[in-house]
Amino acid sequence: MVPFLERGGEYWGPPDDAAEAVDCLRRLRGEGAAWLVVAWPAFWWLDQYGGFDRHLRTNCSRLMECPHGVVFESR
């Protein structure tokens, strides 16, 4: 498991904007990450960073979504 956003494997806090979140996701994909899990306490990210949410729903497969979380798989 790798924290999102991370630097050197350590959680680095929320992104400044959706573009930074997408860039981090792309970098992690390049390093082999295959899934992104958004647990319910972090659902606010999907509202706060609408461009990131749109990127996930457009470019990743949604494997599971329920009140507890959503799991995306990279394409």
mmCIF file of the N, C-alpha and C atoms, coordinates in Angstrom:
data_MODEL
# 
_entry.id   MODEL 
# 
loop_
_atom_site.group_PDB 
_atom_site.id 
_atom_site.type_symbol 
_atom_site.label_atom_id 
_atom_site.label_alt_id 
_atom_site.label_comp_id 
_atom_site.label_asym_id 
_atom_site.label_entity_id 
_atom_site.label_seq_id 
_atom_site.pdbx_PDB_ins_code 
_atom_site.Cartn_x 
_atom_site.Cartn_y 
_atom_site.Cartn_z 
_atom_site.occupancy 
_atom_site.B_iso_or_equiv 
_atom_site.pdbx_formal_charge 
_atom_site.auth_seq_id 
_atom_site.auth_comp_id 
_atom_site.auth_asym_id 
_atom_site.auth_atom_id 
_atom_site.pdbx_PDB_model_num 
ATOM 1   N N  . MET A 1 1  ? 0.846   -1.162 0.000   1.00 0.00 ? 1  MET A N  1 
ATOM 2   C CA . MET A 1 1  ? 0.000   0.000  0.000   1.00 0.00 ? 1  MET A CA 1 
ATOM 3   C C  . MET A 1 1  ? 0.900   1.236  0.000   1.00 0.00 ? 1  MET A C  1 
ATOM 4   N N  . VAL A 1 2  ? 0.524   2.204  -0.828  1.00 0.00 ? 2  VAL A N  1 
ATOM 5   C CA . VAL A 1 2  ? 1.264   3.459  -0.939  1.00 0.00 ? 2  VAL A CA 1 
ATOM 6   C C  . VAL A 1 2  ? 0.288   4.589  -0.620  1.00 0.00 ? 2  VAL A C  1 
ATOM 7   N N  . PRO A 1 3  ? 0.643   5.504  0.260   1.00 0.00 ? 3  PRO A N  1 
ATOM 8   C CA . PRO A 1 3  ? -0.261  6.617  0.545   1.00 0.00 ? 3  PRO A CA 1 
ATOM 9   C C  . PRO A 1 3  ? -0.385  7.531  -0.667  1.00 0.00 ? 3  PRO A C  1 
ATOM 10  N N  . PHE A 1 4  ? -1.510  8.201  -0.772  1.00 0.00 ? 4  PHE A N  1 
ATOM 11  C CA . PHE A 1 4  ? -1.757  9.111  -1.880  1.00 0.00 ? 4  PHE A CA 1 
ATOM 12  C C  . PHE A 1 4  ? -2.056  10.467 -1.282  1.00 0.00 ? 4  PHE A C  1 
ATOM 13  N N  . LEU A 1 5  ? -1.463  11.395 -1.605  1.00 0.00 ? 5  LEU A N  1 
ATOM 14  C CA . LEU A 1 5  ? -0.220  11.813 -2.212  1.00 0.00 ? 5  LEU A CA 1 
ATOM 15  C C  . LEU A 1 5  ? 0.943   11.417 -1.314  1.00 0.00 ? 5  LEU A C  1 
ATOM 16  N N  . GLU A 1 6  ? 2.040   11.096 -1.944  1.00 0.00 ? 6  GLU A N  1 
ATOM 17  C CA . GLU A 1 6  ? 3.191   10.667 -1.165  1.00 0.00 ? 6  GLU A CA 1 
ATOM 18  C C  . GLU A 1 6  ? 4.466   11.226 -1.763  1.00 0.00 ? 6  GLU A C  1 
ATOM 19  N N  . ARG A 1 7  ? 5.451   11.310 -0.925  1.00 0.00 ? 7  ARG A N  1 
ATOM 20  C CA . ARG A 1 7  ? 6.807   11.635 -1.348  1.00 0.00 ? 7  ARG A CA 1 
ATOM 21  C C  . ARG A 1 7  ? 7.728   10.759 -0.526  1.00 0.00 ? 7  ARG A C  1 
ATOM 22  N N  . GLY A 1 8  ? 8.512   9.955  -1.227  1.00 0.00 ? 8  GLY A N  1 
ATOM 23  C CA . GLY A 1 8  ? 9.404   9.039  -0.540  1.00 0.00 ? 8  GLY A CA 1 
ATOM 24  C C  . GLY A 1 8  ? 8.672   8.004  0.289   1.00 0.00 ? 8  GLY A C  1 
ATOM 25  N N  . GLY A 1 9  ? 7.427   7.665  -0.127  1.00 0.00 ? 9  GLY A N  1 
ATOM 26  C CA . GLY A 1 9  ? 6.657   6.660  0.588   1.00 0.00 ? 9  GLY A CA 1 
ATOM 27  C C  . GLY A 1 9  ? 5.909   7.175  1.802   1.00 0.00 ? 9  GLY A C  1 
ATOM 28  N N  . GLU A 1 10 ? 5.982   8.479  2.079   1.00 0.00 ? 10 GLU A N  1 
ATOM 29  C CA . GLU A 1 10 ? 5.305   9.077  3.237   1.00 0.00 ? 10 GLU A CA 1 
ATOM 30  C C  . GLU A 1 10 ? 4.157   9.967  2.774   1.00 0.00 ? 10 GLU A C  1 
ATOM 31  N N  . TYR A 1 11 ? 3.040   9.929  3.494   1.00 0.00 ? 11 TYR A N  1 
ATOM 32  C CA . TYR A 1 11 ? 1.896   10.782 3.165   1.00 0.00 ? 11 TYR A CA 1 
ATOM 33  C C  . TYR A 1 11 ? 2.321   12.236 3.188   1.00 0.00 ? 11 TYR A C  1 
ATOM 34  N N  . TRP A 1 12 ? 1.925   12.986 2.150   1.00 0.00 ? 12 TRP A N  1 
ATOM 35  C CA . TRP A 1 12 ? 2.378   14.362 1.994   1.00 0.00 ? 12 TRP A CA 1 
ATOM 36  C C  . TRP A 1 12 ? 1.251   15.370 2.120   1.00 0.00 ? 12 TRP A C  1 
ATOM 37  N N  . GLY A 1 13 ? 0.049   14.933 2.404   1.00 0.00 ? 13 GLY A N  1 
ATOM 38  C CA . GLY A 1 13 ? -1.073  15.848 2.552   1.00 0.00 ? 13 GLY A CA 1 
ATOM 39  C C  . GLY A 1 13 ? -1.857  15.999 1.268   1.00 0.00 ? 13 GLY A C  1 
ATOM 40  N N  . PRO A 1 14 ? -2.957  16.728 1.340   1.00 0.00 ? 14 PRO A N  1 
ATOM 41  C CA . PRO A 1 14 ? -3.810  16.878 0.160   1.00 0.00 ? 14 PRO A CA 1 
ATOM 42  C C  . PRO A 1 14 ? -3.124  17.710 -0.928  1.00 0.00 ? 14 PRO A C  1 
ATOM 43  N N  . PRO A 1 15 ? -3.544  17.515 -2.177  1.00 0.00 ? 15 PRO A N  1 
ATOM 44  C CA . PRO A 1 15 ? -2.947  18.263 -3.276  1.00 0.00 ? 15 PRO A CA 1 
ATOM 45  C C  . PRO A 1 15 ? -3.403  19.722 -3.272  1.00 0.00 ? 15 PRO A C  1 
ATOM 46  N N  . ASP A 1 16 ? -2.641  20.550 -3.968  1.00 0.00 ? 16 ASP A N  1 
ATOM 47  C CA . ASP A 1 16 ? -3.037  21.953 -4.118  1.00 0.00 ? 16 ASP A CA 1 
ATOM 48  C C  . ASP A 1 16 ? -4.249  22.085 -5.030  1.00 0.00 ? 16 ASP A C  1 
ATOM 49  N N  . ASP A 1 17 ? -4.333  21.195 -6.031  1.00 0.00 ? 17 ASP A N  1 
ATOM 50  C CA . ASP A 1 17 ? -5.442  21.242 -6.976  1.00 0.00 ? 17 ASP A CA 1 
ATOM 51  C C  . ASP A 1 17 ? -5.584  19.889 -7.667  1.00 0.00 ? 17 ASP A C  1 
ATOM 52  N N  . ALA A 1 18 ? -6.601  19.782 -8.522  1.00 0.00 ? 18 ALA A N  1 
ATOM 53  C CA . ALA A 1 18 ? -6.878  18.517 -9.206  1.00 0.00 ? 18 ALA A CA 1 
ATOM 54  C C  . ALA A 1 18 ? -5.718  18.096 -10.099 1.00 0.00 ? 18 ALA A C  1 
ATOM 55  N N  . ALA A 1 19 ? -5.063  19.054 -10.741 1.00 0.00 ? 19 ALA A N  1 
ATOM 56  C CA . ALA A 1 19 ? -3.946  18.723 -11.629 1.00 0.00 ? 19 ALA A CA 1 
ATOM 57  C C  . ALA A 1 19 ? -2.824  18.031 -10.862 1.00 0.00 ? 19 ALA A C  1 
ATOM 58  N N  . GLU A 1 20 ? -2.541  18.490 -9.651  1.00 0.00 ? 20 GLU A N  1 
ATOM 59  C CA . GLU A 1 20 ? -1.495  17.843 -8.847  1.00 0.00 ? 20 GLU A CA 1 
ATOM 60  C C  . GLU A 1 20 ? -1.903  16.419 -8.479  1.00 0.00 ? 20 GLU A C  1 
ATOM 61  N N  . ALA A 1 21 ? -3.175  16.200 -8.170  1.00 0.00 ? 21 ALA A N  1 
ATOM 62  C CA . ALA A 1 21 ? -3.656  14.861 -7.841  1.00 0.00 ? 21 ALA A CA 1 
ATOM 63  C C  . ALA A 1 21 ? -3.537  13.935 -9.048  1.00 0.00 ? 21 ALA A C  1 
ATOM 64  N N  . VAL A 1 22 ? -3.910  14.431 -10.234 1.00 0.00 ? 22 VAL A N  1 
ATOM 65  C CA . VAL A 1 22 ? -3.803  13.616 -11.458 1.00 0.00 ? 22 VAL A CA 1 
ATOM 66  C C  . VAL A 1 22 ? -2.342  13.302 -11.751 1.00 0.00 ? 22 VAL A C  1 
ATOM 67  N N  . ASP A 1 23 ? -1.464  14.284 -11.603 1.00 0.00 ? 23 ASP A N  1 
ATOM 68  C CA . ASP A 1 23 ? -0.026  14.056 -11.829 1.00 0.00 ? 23 ASP A CA 1 
ATOM 69  C C  . ASP A 1 23 ? 0.515   12.980 -10.894 1.00 0.00 ? 23 ASP A C  1 
ATOM 70  N N  . CYS A 1 24 ? 0.112   13.026 -9.619  1.00 0.00 ? 24 CYS A N  1 
ATOM 71  C CA . CYS A 1 24 ? 0.566   12.025 -8.659  1.00 0.00 ? 24 CYS A CA 1 
ATOM 72  C C  . CYS A 1 24 ? 0.039   10.645 -9.041  1.00 0.00 ? 24 CYS A C  1 
ATOM 73  N N  . LEU A 1 25 ? -1.214  10.573 -9.459  1.00 0.00 ? 25 LEU A N  1 
ATOM 74  C CA . LEU A 1 25 ? -1.786  9.295  -9.879  1.00 0.00 ? 25 LEU A CA 1 
ATOM 75  C C  . LEU A 1 25 ? -1.013  8.732  -11.071 1.00 0.00 ? 25 LEU A C  1 
ATOM 76  N N  . ARG A 1 26 ? -0.722  9.572  -12.047 1.00 0.00 ? 26 ARG A N  1 
ATOM 77  C CA . ARG A 1 26 ? 0.033   9.117  -13.218 1.00 0.00 ? 26 ARG A CA 1 
ATOM 78  C C  . ARG A 1 26 ? 1.423   8.612  -12.819 1.00 0.00 ? 26 ARG A C  1 
ATOM 79  N N  . ARG A 1 27 ? 2.072   9.326  -11.924 1.00 0.00 ? 27 ARG A N  1 
ATOM 80  C CA . ARG A 1 27 ? 3.403   8.906  -11.465 1.00 0.00 ? 27 ARG A CA 1 
ATOM 81  C C  . ARG A 1 27 ? 3.329   7.550  -10.770 1.00 0.00 ? 27 ARG A C  1 
ATOM 82  N N  . LEU A 1 28 ? 2.352   7.385  -9.893  1.00 0.00 ? 28 LEU A N  1 
ATOM 83  C CA . LEU A 1 28 ? 2.210   6.115  -9.180  1.00 0.00 ? 28 LEU A CA 1 
ATOM 84  C C  . LEU A 1 28 ? 1.860   4.974  -10.131 1.00 0.00 ? 28 LEU A C  1 
ATOM 85  N N  . ARG A 1 29 ? 1.043   5.258  -11.149 1.00 0.00 ? 29 ARG A N  1 
ATOM 86  C CA . ARG A 1 29 ? 0.755   4.235  -12.161 1.00 0.00 ? 29 ARG A CA 1 
ATOM 87  C C  . ARG A 1 29 ? 2.049   3.804  -12.840 1.00 0.00 ? 29 ARG A C  1 
ATOM 88  N N  . GLY A 1 30 ? 2.876   4.788  -13.176 1.00 0.00 ? 30 GLY A N  1 
ATOM 89  C CA . GLY A 1 30 ? 4.158   4.497  -13.807 1.00 0.00 ? 30 GLY A CA 1 
ATOM 90  C C  . GLY A 1 30 ? 5.075   3.664  -12.933 1.00 0.00 ? 30 GLY A C  1 
ATOM 91  N N  . GLU A 1 31 ? 4.873   3.738  -11.622 1.00 0.00 ? 31 GLU A N  1 
ATOM 92  C CA . GLU A 1 31 ? 5.671   2.959  -10.678 1.00 0.00 ? 31 GLU A CA 1 
ATOM 93  C C  . GLU A 1 31 ? 5.019   1.622  -10.347 1.00 0.00 ? 31 GLU A C  1 
ATOM 94  N N  . GLY A 1 32 ? 3.897   1.316  -11.014 1.00 0.00 ? 32 GLY A N  1 
ATOM 95  C CA . GLY A 1 32 ? 3.279   0.007  -10.844 1.00 0.00 ? 32 GLY A CA 1 
ATOM 96  C C  . GLY A 1 32 ? 1.985   -0.044 -10.055 1.00 0.00 ? 32 GLY A C  1 
ATOM 97  N N  . ALA A 1 33 ? 1.505   1.076  -9.526  1.00 0.00 ? 33 ALA A N  1 
ATOM 98  C CA . ALA A 1 33 ? 0.235   1.062  -8.790  1.00 0.00 ? 33 ALA A CA 1 
ATOM 99  C C  . ALA A 1 33 ? -0.897  0.727  -9.754  1.00 0.00 ? 33 ALA A C  1 
ATOM 100 N N  . ALA A 1 34 ? -1.745  -0.193 -9.374  1.00 0.00 ? 34 ALA A N  1 
ATOM 101 C CA . ALA A 1 34 ? -2.819  -0.640 -10.254 1.00 0.00 ? 34 ALA A CA 1 
ATOM 102 C C  . ALA A 1 34 ? -4.201  -0.214 -9.771  1.00 0.00 ? 34 ALA A C  1 
ATOM 103 N N  . TRP A 1 35 ? -4.360  0.105  -8.509  1.00 0.00 ? 35 TRP A N  1 
ATOM 104 C CA . TRP A 1 35 ? -5.655  0.476  -7.950  1.00 0.00 ? 35 TRP A CA 1 
ATOM 105 C C  . TRP A 1 35 ? -5.531  1.720  -7.094  1.00 0.00 ? 35 TRP A C  1 
ATOM 106 N N  . LEU A 1 36 ? -6.643  2.431  -6.991  1.00 0.00 ? 36 LEU A N  1 
ATOM 107 C CA . LEU A 1 36 ? -6.770  3.544  -6.056  1.00 0.00 ? 36 LEU A CA 1 
ATOM 108 C C  . LEU A 1 36 ? -8.033  3.297  -5.254  1.00 0.00 ? 36 LEU A C  1 
ATOM 109 N N  . VAL A 1 37 ? -7.893  3.260  -3.951  1.00 0.00 ? 37 VAL A N  1 
ATOM 110 C CA . VAL A 1 37 ? -9.030  3.071  -3.058  1.00 0.00 ? 37 VAL A CA 1 
ATOM 111 C C  . VAL A 1 37 ? -9.296  4.398  -2.352  1.00 0.00 ? 37 VAL A C  1 
ATOM 112 N N  . VAL A 1 38 ? -10.531 4.873  -2.472  1.00 0.00 ? 38 VAL A N  1 
ATOM 113 C CA . VAL A 1 38 ? -10.954 6.093  -1.771  1.00 0.00 ? 38 VAL A CA 1 
ATOM 114 C C  . VAL A 1 38 ? -11.954 5.650  -0.712  1.00 0.00 ? 38 VAL A C  1 
ATOM 115 N N  . ALA A 1 39 ? -11.520 5.652  0.546   1.00 0.00 ? 39 ALA A N  1 
ATOM 116 C CA . ALA A 1 39 ? -12.400 5.268  1.655   1.00 0.00 ? 39 ALA A CA 1 
ATOM 117 C C  . ALA A 1 39 ? -13.311 6.439  2.012   1.00 0.00 ? 39 ALA A C  1 
ATOM 118 N N  . TRP A 1 40 ? -14.453 6.155  2.606   1.00 0.00 ? 40 TRP A N  1 
ATOM 119 C CA . TRP A 1 40 ? -15.475 7.173  2.860   1.00 0.00 ? 40 TRP A CA 1 
ATOM 120 C C  . TRP A 1 40 ? -14.958 8.425  3.559   1.00 0.00 ? 40 TRP A C  1 
ATOM 121 N N  . PRO A 1 41 ? -13.998 8.347  4.496   1.00 0.00 ? 41 PRO A N  1 
ATOM 122 C CA . PRO A 1 41 ? -13.551 9.603  5.100   1.00 0.00 ? 41 PRO A CA 1 
ATOM 123 C C  . PRO A 1 41 ? -12.873 10.550 4.095   1.00 0.00 ? 41 PRO A C  1 
ATOM 124 N N  . ALA A 1 42 ? -12.465 10.027 2.946   1.00 0.00 ? 42 ALA A N  1 
ATOM 125 C CA . ALA A 1 42 ? -11.796 10.852 1.933   1.00 0.00 ? 42 ALA A CA 1 
ATOM 126 C C  . ALA A 1 42 ? -12.717 11.167 0.752   1.00 0.00 ? 42 ALA A C  1 
ATOM 127 N N  . PHE A 1 43 ? -13.995 10.880 0.847   1.00 0.00 ? 43 PHE A N  1 
ATOM 128 C CA . PHE A 1 43 ? -14.919 11.196 -0.247  1.00 0.00 ? 43 PHE A CA 1 
ATOM 129 C C  . PHE A 1 43 ? -14.905 12.686 -0.582  1.00 0.00 ? 43 PHE A C  1 
ATOM 130 N N  . TRP A 1 44 ? -14.573 13.525 0.392   1.00 0.00 ? 44 TRP A N  1 
ATOM 131 C CA . TRP A 1 44 ? -14.552 14.963 0.136   1.00 0.00 ? 44 TRP A CA 1 
ATOM 132 C C  . TRP A 1 44 ? -13.573 15.312 -0.973  1.00 0.00 ? 44 TRP A C  1 
ATOM 133 N N  . TRP A 1 45 ? -12.534 14.486 -1.155  1.00 0.00 ? 45 TRP A N  1 
ATOM 134 C CA . TRP A 1 45 ? -11.569 14.720 -2.246  1.00 0.00 ? 45 TRP A CA 1 
ATOM 135 C C  . TRP A 1 45 ? -12.285 14.755 -3.587  1.00 0.00 ? 45 TRP A C  1 
ATOM 136 N N  . LEU A 1 46 ? -13.233 13.861 -3.792  1.00 0.00 ? 46 LEU A N  1 
ATOM 137 C CA . LEU A 1 46 ? -13.917 13.748 -5.070  1.00 0.00 ? 46 LEU A CA 1 
ATOM 138 C C  . LEU A 1 46 ? -14.776 14.971 -5.347  1.00 0.00 ? 46 LEU A C  1 
ATOM 139 N N  . ASP A 1 47 ? -15.245 15.625 -4.293  1.00 0.00 ? 47 ASP A N  1 
ATOM 140 C CA . ASP A 1 47 ? -15.990 16.883 -4.444  1.00 0.00 ? 47 ASP A CA 1 
ATOM 141 C C  . ASP A 1 47 ? -15.035 18.071 -4.579  1.00 0.00 ? 47 ASP A C  1 
ATOM 142 N N  . GLN A 1 48 ? -14.053 18.124 -3.714  1.00 0.00 ? 48 GLN A N  1 
ATOM 143 C CA . GLN A 1 48 ? -13.110 19.249 -3.686  1.00 0.00 ? 48 GLN A CA 1 
ATOM 144 C C  . GLN A 1 48 ? -12.268 19.323 -4.956  1.00 0.00 ? 48 GLN A C  1 
ATOM 145 N N  . TYR A 1 49 ? -11.879 18.181 -5.483  1.00 0.00 ? 49 TYR A N  1 
ATOM 146 C CA . TYR A 1 49 ? -11.020 18.105 -6.666  1.00 0.00 ? 49 TYR A CA 1 
ATOM 147 C C  . TYR A 1 49 ? -11.821 17.474 -7.810  1.00 0.00 ? 49 TYR A C  1 
ATOM 148 N N  . GLY A 1 50 ? -12.791 18.237 -8.315  1.00 0.00 ? 50 GLY A N  1 
ATOM 149 C CA . GLY A 1 50 ? -13.697 17.727 -9.342  1.00 0.00 ? 50 GLY A CA 1 
ATOM 150 C C  . GLY A 1 50 ? -12.973 17.221 -10.585 1.00 0.00 ? 50 GLY A C  1 
ATOM 151 N N  . GLY A 1 51 ? -11.898 17.893 -10.979 1.00 0.00 ? 51 GLY A N  1 
ATOM 152 C CA . GLY A 1 51 ? -11.136 17.449 -12.140 1.00 0.00 ? 51 GLY A CA 1 
ATOM 153 C C  . GLY A 1 51 ? -10.494 16.094 -11.906 1.00 0.00 ? 51 GLY A C  1 
ATOM 154 N N  . PHE A 1 52 ? -10.090 15.834 -10.677 1.00 0.00 ? 52 PHE A N  1 
ATOM 155 C CA . PHE A 1 52 ? -9.517  14.533 -10.324 1.00 0.00 ? 52 PHE A CA 1 
ATOM 156 C C  . PHE A 1 52 ? -10.594 13.452 -10.386 1.00 0.00 ? 52 PHE A C  1 
ATOM 157 N N  . ASP A 1 53 ? -11.778 13.760 -9.843  1.00 0.00 ? 53 ASP A N  1 
ATOM 158 C CA . ASP A 1 53 ? -12.902 12.820 -9.905  1.00 0.00 ? 53 ASP A CA 1 
ATOM 159 C C  . ASP A 1 53 ? -13.248 12.507 -11.356 1.00 0.00 ? 53 ASP A C  1 
ATOM 160 N N  . ARG A 1 54 ? -13.326 13.532 -12.210 1.00 0.00 ? 54 ARG A N  1 
ATOM 161 C CA . ARG A 1 54 ? -13.633 13.305 -13.626 1.00 0.00 ? 54 ARG A CA 1 
ATOM 162 C C  . ARG A 1 54 ? -12.551 12.457 -14.291 1.00 0.00 ? 54 ARG A C  1 
ATOM 163 N N  . HIS A 1 55 ? -11.297 12.716 -13.949 1.00 0.00 ? 55 HIS A N  1 
ATOM 164 C CA . HIS A 1 55 ? -10.199 11.926 -14.507 1.00 0.00 ? 55 HIS A CA 1 
ATOM 165 C C  . HIS A 1 55 ? -10.343 10.453 -14.112 1.00 0.00 ? 55 HIS A C  1 
ATOM 166 N N  . LEU A 1 56 ? -10.623 10.196 -12.844 1.00 0.00 ? 56 LEU A N  1 
ATOM 167 C CA . LEU A 1 56 ? -10.786 8.815  -12.384 1.00 0.00 ? 56 LEU A CA 1 
ATOM 168 C C  . LEU A 1 56 ? -11.929 8.121  -13.116 1.00 0.00 ? 56 LEU A C  1 
ATOM 169 N N  . ARG A 1 57 ? -13.068 8.783  -13.202 1.00 0.00 ? 57 ARG A N  1 
ATOM 170 C CA . ARG A 1 57 ? -14.256 8.158  -13.791 1.00 0.00 ? 57 ARG A CA 1 
ATOM 171 C C  . ARG A 1 57 ? -14.143 8.015  -15.307 1.00 0.00 ? 57 ARG A C  1 
ATOM 172 N N  . THR A 1 58 ? -13.283 8.811  -15.934 1.00 0.00 ? 58 THR A N  1 
ATOM 173 C CA . THR A 1 58 ? -13.086 8.738  -17.385 1.00 0.00 ? 58 THR A CA 1 
ATOM 174 C C  . THR A 1 58 ? -11.970 7.773  -17.766 1.00 0.00 ? 58 THR A C  1 
ATOM 175 N N  . ASN A 1 59 ? -10.907 7.716  -16.962 1.00 0.00 ? 59 ASN A N  1 
ATOM 176 C CA . ASN A 1 59 ? -9.701  6.982  -17.341 1.00 0.00 ? 59 ASN A CA 1 
ATOM 177 C C  . ASN A 1 59 ? -9.438  5.710  -16.544 1.00 0.00 ? 59 ASN A C  1 
ATOM 178 N N  . CYS A 1 60 ? -10.254 5.422  -15.567 1.00 0.00 ? 60 CYS A N  1 
ATOM 179 C CA . CYS A 1 60 ? -10.063 4.231  -14.735 1.00 0.00 ? 60 CYS A CA 1 
ATOM 180 C C  . CYS A 1 60 ? -11.371 3.444  -14.683 1.00 0.00 ? 60 CYS A C  1 
ATOM 181 N N  . SER A 1 61 ? -11.254 2.164  -14.459 1.00 0.00 ? 61 SER A N  1 
ATOM 182 C CA . SER A 1 61 ? -12.440 1.323  -14.271 1.00 0.00 ? 61 SER A CA 1 
ATOM 183 C C  . SER A 1 61 ? -12.843 1.371  -12.806 1.00 0.00 ? 61 SER A C  1 
ATOM 184 N N  . ARG A 1 62 ? -14.123 1.592  -12.557 1.00 0.00 ? 62 ARG A N  1 
ATOM 185 C CA . ARG A 1 62 ? -14.640 1.566  -11.185 1.00 0.00 ? 62 ARG A CA 1 
ATOM 186 C C  . ARG A 1 62 ? -14.990 0.122  -10.877 1.00 0.00 ? 62 ARG A C  1 
ATOM 187 N N  . LEU A 1 63 ? -14.222 -0.509 -9.997  1.00 0.00 ? 63 LEU A N  1 
ATOM 188 C CA . LEU A 1 63 ? -14.421 -1.920 -9.668  1.00 0.00 ? 63 LEU A CA 1 
ATOM 189 C C  . LEU A 1 63 ? -15.493 -2.121 -8.616  1.00 0.00 ? 63 LEU A C  1 
ATOM 190 N N  . MET A 1 64 ? -15.601 -1.167 -7.690  1.00 0.00 ? 64 MET A N  1 
ATOM 191 C CA . MET A 1 64 ? -16.541 -1.301 -6.585  1.00 0.00 ? 64 MET A CA 1 
ATOM 192 C C  . MET A 1 64 ? -16.859 0.087  -6.067  1.00 0.00 ? 64 MET A C  1 
ATOM 193 N N  . GLU A 1 65 ? -18.120 0.298  -5.732  1.00 0.00 ? 65 GLU A N  1 
ATOM 194 C CA . GLU A 1 65 ? -18.515 1.552  -5.098  1.00 0.00 ? 65 GLU A CA 1 
ATOM 195 C C  . GLU A 1 65 ? -19.642 1.243  -4.128  1.00 0.00 ? 65 GLU A C  1 
ATOM 196 N N  . CYS A 1 66 ? -19.476 1.687  -2.906  1.00 0.00 ? 66 CYS A N  1 
ATOM 197 C CA . CYS A 1 66 ? -20.485 1.497  -1.879  1.00 0.00 ? 66 CYS A CA 1 
ATOM 198 C C  . CYS A 1 66 ? -20.356 2.649  -0.891  1.00 0.00 ? 66 CYS A C  1 
ATOM 199 N N  . PRO A 1 67 ? -21.193 2.732  0.111   1.00 0.00 ? 67 PRO A N  1 
ATOM 200 C CA . PRO A 1 67 ? -21.099 3.822  1.069   1.00 0.00 ? 67 PRO A CA 1 
ATOM 201 C C  . PRO A 1 67 ? -19.765 3.876  1.828   1.00 0.00 ? 67 PRO A C  1 
ATOM 202 N N  . HIS A 1 68 ? -19.016 2.786  1.815   1.00 0.00 ? 68 HIS A N  1 
ATOM 203 C CA . HIS A 1 68 ? -17.762 2.724  2.564   1.00 0.00 ? 68 HIS A CA 1 
ATOM 204 C C  . HIS A 1 68 ? -16.538 3.120  1.750   1.00 0.00 ? 68 HIS A C  1 
ATOM 205 N N  . GLY A 1 69 ? -16.664 3.058  0.422   1.00 0.00 ? 69 GLY A N  1 
ATOM 206 C CA . GLY A 1 69 ? -15.516 3.417  -0.402  1.00 0.00 ? 69 GLY A CA 1 
ATOM 207 C C  . GLY A 1 69 ? -15.743 3.120  -1.861  1.00 0.00 ? 69 GLY A C  1 
ATOM 208 N N  . VAL A 1 70 ? -14.774 3.529  -2.650  1.00 0.00 ? 70 VAL A N  1 
ATOM 209 C CA . VAL A 1 70 ? -14.793 3.260  -4.083  1.00 0.00 ? 70 VAL A CA 1 
ATOM 210 C C  . VAL A 1 70 ? -13.398 2.794  -4.482  1.00 0.00 ? 70 VAL A C  1 
ATOM 211 N N  . VAL A 1 71 ? -13.336 1.800  -5.373  1.00 0.00 ? 71 VAL A N  1 
ATOM 212 C CA . VAL A 1 71 ? -12.077 1.239  -5.843  1.00 0.00 ? 71 VAL A CA 1 
ATOM 213 C C  . VAL A 1 71 ? -11.999 1.463  -7.349  1.00 0.00 ? 71 VAL A C  1 
ATOM 214 N N  . PHE A 1 72 ? -10.919 2.114  -7.777  1.00 0.00 ? 72 PHE A N  1 
ATOM 215 C CA . PHE A 1 72 ? -10.664 2.349  -9.190  1.00 0.00 ? 72 PHE A CA 1 
ATOM 216 C C  . PHE A 1 72 ? -9.463  1.511  -9.616  1.00 0.00 ? 72 PHE A C  1 
ATOM 217 N N  . GLU A 1 73 ? -9.533  0.973  -10.842 1.00 0.00 ? 73 GLU A N  1 
ATOM 218 C CA . GLU A 1 73 ? -8.414  0.250  -11.429 1.00 0.00 ? 73 GLU A CA 1 
ATOM 219 C C  . GLU A 1 73 ? -7.912  1.059  -12.606 1.00 0.00 ? 73 GLU A C  1 
ATOM 220 N N  . SER A 1 74 ? -6.600  1.225  -12.703 1.00 0.00 ? 74 SER A N  1 
ATOM 221 C CA . SER A 1 74 ? -6.008  1.937  -13.833 1.00 0.00 ? 74 SER A CA 1 
ATOM 222 C C  . SER A 1 74 ? -6.219  1.148  -15.100 1.00 0.00 ? 74 SER A C  1 
ATOM 223 N N  . ARG A 1 75 ? -6.404  1.869  -16.186 1.00 0.00 ? 75 ARG A N  1 
ATOM 224 C CA . ARG A 1 75 ? -6.518  1.209  -17.498 1.00 0.00 ? 75 ARG A CA 1 
ATOM 225 C C  . ARG A 1 75 ? -5.183  1.175  -18.161 1.00 0.00 ? 75 ARG A C  1 
# 
